[in-house]
């Protein structure tokens, strides 16, 4: 079921209704999961790397949410790789200094191979970003950034890039289309690690790209097919099921995050509490790694885990990963706030802050 351009739906509604079978008698309400590597010849599918009805349902739903044409990939990293694989050799890519570690790793490796030149900038410094666009081919944006939570002036940056003929890619994983829709601001590509908020249940690994340009879409489809970066139908089905509650989950988790900032910001264990002003990710910063690790270890309701965007609250000290950018503070803890009752969450994290301070 696709949404009509003449009758635009709110994202919360699109998340519920898009990608469903046509409502005819005895049709299932949900698109069934299709396990097939091979299809009867003569149609559009033919083979499992070319397409799957379950993919189509999720792509319709994500496309309706973001306002474009979506493609699903085996992971967010596979989606990132597909974009980079379409770029001419020698392309200059302007990207955030602080961003998802996997994306930065791919950019670094691309430069090491001579495939591209990457330039890192503070994505919240609009003038500095625009100054790098004159000889650039791609502007890669995260907003908010992972894990520093810097916010880009998307409208200004996208307009400036468009004026200079620069392709723009916006990783919208943290904000989700519930909170911002970059295509409407002029982005060429929207990227999601659908493993995170779109799925919301920490049970599937998946990626997605959303575009409006048909030629660019064809290039990305080709890269997906040739690279074999195809998603399993069960993972796609799980993400589609999770997507149905996206608006409710984002609303509740965002409310919880704002409330935690209000309740915890003045705690003496903290040197800083980063919060971009929206969304479900917050980042308390401690004086050193030892204090941060005590905080993580003392939490009981919030679980120590590296991923994010699930219904459960998770947290980790990001510099425990050797590849994390050195300008991320040693004591920064990324918290993905879940949908638990705020009083329980606040009590758990306050106890953890008390424990972190007591061990100093």
N, C-alpha and C positions, 0 to 999 in steps of 0.2 A: 504493500500500500504506500503510495507516494503522496506527499502533501502538494496541494495545488498552489501555483504561484499567485493565483487570483485570491486565494484565501490563506494568507500566511498565518501560521500558528505560533504561539508563544513557545519558546524552547521547552518549557516544562510539559506542554502538551505534545510537542513533537517527539519527545523522549518516550512517551507512552504509546503513541499511535503509529509512528512511522515504521516502515519495514515489516508490516503485518500482511498476511494473505488477504486477498480480496474477500469482502464479507458476503460470501454466497452460502447457501444452505449447506450445512454439514462440513464446512471448511473449518480447520482448526483456527483458533484465535491467534496462536503463536506459530511462527514459521518452524517447521520441524527441522531437526538436525539431519543433514544428508551426509552419510558416510559413503563416499564413492571416489575411487581414483580414476575411474574410466566411465564415460557416458556413451550412449548409443550415438553413432556418428551421424553427421548431417545437420547438426544444430550449432548453437553458439558455444557450447561447453567443450565437448569432445574429450578433454583430459583434465585431471585434477589440478594441474598447475595453471589452467586457463580460467577456471571459475568454478563456482559452487553456489547453489541456491541459498545456502545458509550465509555465505559471504554477502550475497546480494542484499539480503534482508538487513544485515548490520550496516552495510555501506549506505543503504537508503536511509537508515535511521541517523547515522552520524552525519551524513550529508544534509539531512533536514535540519539537524541541530546547528551545524556550522554555516549553512547557507551555500553549499557547493556540492561537488561530486567527490565522494569518498572512496578510498581504496584501503583494504585491510592487508596487513602484513604479519609475518610470523612474530614480530616483536617491534618495539619502538626503535631499537637499534637497526633492525632490517629496514624500517621505513626511512630512517636517517641515511643509511647506506644507499638506498635507492635514489634519494635526492642527489647525494654527492656524486653518484655514478653517472648522472645525466650531464654533469658539468664538463665543459671543455678543459683540457689540460692547461694548467697555468692560471686558472681562475683565481682571482683574489676574493676571499671570503672574509667579511668583517663580522666578528662574533663577540659575544659577551666574555669578559675575563672570567666571570663566575657563571657557570652553566652546568647542566647535567654532565657528569664525569664521562659517560659513554660518548656523548656528542663531542666533547673536547678531545677525547682520545682519537676518535675518527678523524677529526680535523688535523690533529698533530701527526697522525700516521700518513694522512694525505700529503702533508707538507714534506715529510721525510721521504716519501716516494717521488716527490717532484710533481705530484698530480695537481696541487693547488698551493696557493700562498694564503696563509691565514694570519689575520691581524686581530688581536684581542683588545677590546676597549671596555670601559665602564659603561654599560648599556643605559645607565641612568643619567649619564652626562651627554645630553642631547647634542650639544655643539661638537663634542669630541667625536661622536659617532658620525655626524654629518660630514665632518672634516675628512674622514677616511673614505667617503663614498665616491670621490671623483674618479678614481681608477679602479673601483671595485666592480665585481659582477654579481655578488650575492651579499645580502645583509641577513644574518642569522640572528634571530631575537628570541630570548626567553623573557617572559615577564608575567609574574615575578620570577627572578632567577633562583636556581637551585644550587646551593642551599642558602645563599646570602640574602635572598628576598628583596633584591633591588627591583624597582619598577621602572619600565621604559615608558616614554611618551610615545605610545604606539602611533597615534594619529600623525604627529609631526614627523617621526622617523619614516613611516611608510610613505607619506607624501613626498618627502625629500628624496627617498630612494626611487620612487616612481618617476620623479622629474628627471633623474639621472639615468634612467633605464636599468636600474639595479633590481634583480630578482630578490624578492623578500620571502623569508621563511620564518614563521612564528610558531614556536613550541608553546602550545596552549594547554599543556598537561596540568599545570597547577591551577589555572583559572577555570578551565572547562568552558564550554559554550554557554553554560548557565550564567557565567559572570562576565565574559567578554567574547566577542565574535570578530576575530581579526580580519576575515575576508571582507566584512562590511566596511572596514577602515582602509582597505586597499591591499592587504596581504595577498601574495600569489599562492603561497602554500601554507597550510596549517598542519602541524605535526602533533600527534598524540602518542604517548605511551598509554595505550588503552588498558594496559595492566593495572593502571592506577585508578583514578576517579571514575573513568567511564565504566570500568568493570565493577569496582567498588567492594569486592569480596575476597581479594587476595587469593584467587583460585585459578587464574588464567593469565598467560603471557601473550600479549598481542600489541600490534602497533597500527596506526592509521595515518593516512595523509588525506587532506581535503583541498581541492583546487576548483577553479572555475574555468580555466582555459583548456579547451579540448586537446590542443596539440601537446601541452604539458602533461595532461592526463595520459595521453597515448604513450609518451616517453616513459612515464612512471610505470604504467602497466607492462611495458616491454621489459623494464629493469626487473620488476617483480617476477615475471615469467622466466627470464633468462637466468637470474640469480637463484631462482628456486626459493624465494623468500615468502613462500605461501603459508597461510595460516591453516591450522587443523580445524575441521568443522566443529569439534566439540568445544574448543576454546572460543571460537566465534559465537557459538550458541550461548555459552556462559556469559560472555561479555554483553551480548544482546539482552539477556535476561537481567543482568545487573543494570544495564543502561536505563531500564524502565523506571527505576527509582532515583535516577541521577539528581533530579531537581530537589527532591526531598532530602537526599543525603547531603548534598552540597549546602542546602539551606541550614540544616541542623548542625553540620560540622562547622560551618562558618560562624554561626551564632555561638557555638561552644568556644571556638578559637578567640573571638572577640571578648567573650566573658572571661576566659583564662587570662588574657592580657590584662584586663582590668583588675583581676584578683591577685595576680602574681607579680606584676611589674615592679612593685616596691620591695620585694623580698631582698634582704641583705645579701643573700648568696649570689645574686646576679650582678654582673657588671653592665648588662644590656639585655633587652628583650626585643628582638626584631619581629616586626609584624607589618606587612605591606598595606594594611588597612582594609583588606578583603581576603576572602579565601580561608582555607582550613589549615594552612601551614604557618607555624610560628617557630622562632629560633631563639631560645634563651642562650646567652653567652656567659660563660663563667671565667674566672680569672686564669684558670689553667686546666690542662687536660685531666688531672687527677680529680679536681672538684667536679668536673663534668661527668667523669666516669662514676663517681659516687652517686651523683644524681640519677643517672641511668640505671645503675644497679639497685637503687632504693625504690624505684617505681615498681608497683605491683599490678595495677590496673592497666596502665600504659605499658606496652610490651616492647622489649628491645628487638628491633628488626630493621632491616635496611630499606625495605620498600615503603610505599606510602599510598594514600588514597583509599584505604579500605574503611569498612564500618568501624573497625577497631582503632584505637589510638596507638601509634607506634612512635618510637624515638630511637635515636642513635647519635653518638658523637661522630661527626662527619670526617674529622681528620684521622680517625682510626684507619681509614683507607689510605694507603701509601700514595696513590695517584691523585688524591684530592689537591686542589690548588693551594699553594702555600700561603696565599693571602686570606684564606678562610681561617678564622681564629681557631687555635687548638681547642679552646673551650666551648666552641659552638655546638649545640645540640639541635638537630632538626626534629621537630615534633609534627607529625601528621595527626591532626586532631580528628577523632572519630565522632560517633553519634551517641555515645553513652550519656547518661544523665550528668549535667554539668556539676552538680554538687559532688558526685562521686569522683569525677575527674579532678576537680579542683582540690578535693581532700587528698587524693592520691599524690598529685604533683606537689602540693604544699608539704606533705610529709617527706617527699623525696628532696625538696629544696632544703628542708630543715636538716635532713641527714647529710646532705652535701656540705652545708655550712658547719655542722657539728664536727665533721671530720677534718676540717681545715687546720 
